[in-house]
């Protein structure tokens, strides 16, 4: 009897523990912070955030979104992750932020869309971004891209019960509206001053998740769990920027140049190699024009060739021209989000030009400078006669005796001569003329 009672008590304790654990996990809301351009790194972060929210059995996952737009492919990947999530997805545009271009699609694809009062949404007309396409889209191609984006926006809006007509307007006419108007037009669901206000308003809200299951949110007393990017994710997200990619590529080429021109330094080569790998990773995350990359690589190849062939500036001039053109077309025809700052291009070009101008000047000076070793170093130097030159004898130069032949007749010991020719270990000299006194 006692054993039965103990077993029942133990079972009751286990059930209570499970209930407490379940209750603790179900009163948690996870929050992701998506600030910046939409790119593959952000996709990875959001995918991890959704998986953690599902594993934590969170009430909902809030994505705090502040973006000017980004890559179409990454945007679609994020929307697919949101559609397949087993937890309600809330997209919230916080105070001072915006959900433009790709951010518009992500916001209206949420189970619940919320914005702060001083925010805006829209401006979703597609531009020439992505990993394919010409610098300028043809009229037919532009029409196809716009129609595809319109159909996608209408499908998302219809699925989530939002204003289909305005969704089309945001894409076709690049329309943009403030949060108050977005709520009035049924583009979003909630206006919330901050995260706490949003959580409070979510209480009792119904959301339909994967499989058509309807979930009623009970957010009263829910705890907030901020899931931030890891150090690696943050670093990779930071370098997936056109300006950073350009700087990394420039540093990589300079480091490799230093290593090739001064073999054995090691450090510049290591830094250059690391920067090159990071630059290729960064460029792989961006809609890059590979002709621009090849022109920049060609530029530094010409710089290296200048050092080894010394064309006195010809290769350097070609390298600078190639560098400027490559920099300008590296992201040509893309969205303004993926353009290198003209000031950065100017600064890098000026720095590299100044550096190689200095290097070439040193090279030319070295070629013009009289050799300091070998027989050529003796030419033009003044020596003293040790034994009478008539015409052969011995001279003294820098503590050494040399056999010499004079070209100007007899020269007595102690007199100065100038070395005019070197033939093995025998020198030819001429008597130094004494300057007339005035």
Buried (B, 14 or more C-beta within 10 A) or exposed (E): EEEEEEEEEEEEEEEEEEEEEEEEEEBBBBBBBBEBBBBBBBBBBBBBBBBBBBEBBBBBBBBBBBBBBBBBBBBBBBBEBBBEBBBBBBBBBBBEBBBBBBBBBBBBBBBBBBBBEBBBBBBBBBBBBBEEBEEEBEEEEBEEBBEEBBEBBBEBBEEBEBBBEBBBBBBBEBBBBBBBBBBEBEBBBBBBEEBEBBBEBBBEBEBBBEEEEEBEBBBEEBEEBEBEBEEEBEEBBEBBBBEBBBBBBBBBBBBBBBBBBEEEEEEBBEBBBBBBEBBBBBBEBBBBBEEBBEBBBBBBBBBBBBBEEBBEBEBBBBBBEBBBBBBBBBBBBBBEBBBBEEEBBEEBBEEBBEEBEEBBEEBEEEEEEEEEEEBEEBBEBEBEBBBBBEBEBBBBBEEEEBEBBBBBEEBEBEBBBBBBBBEEEEBBBBBBEEEEEE
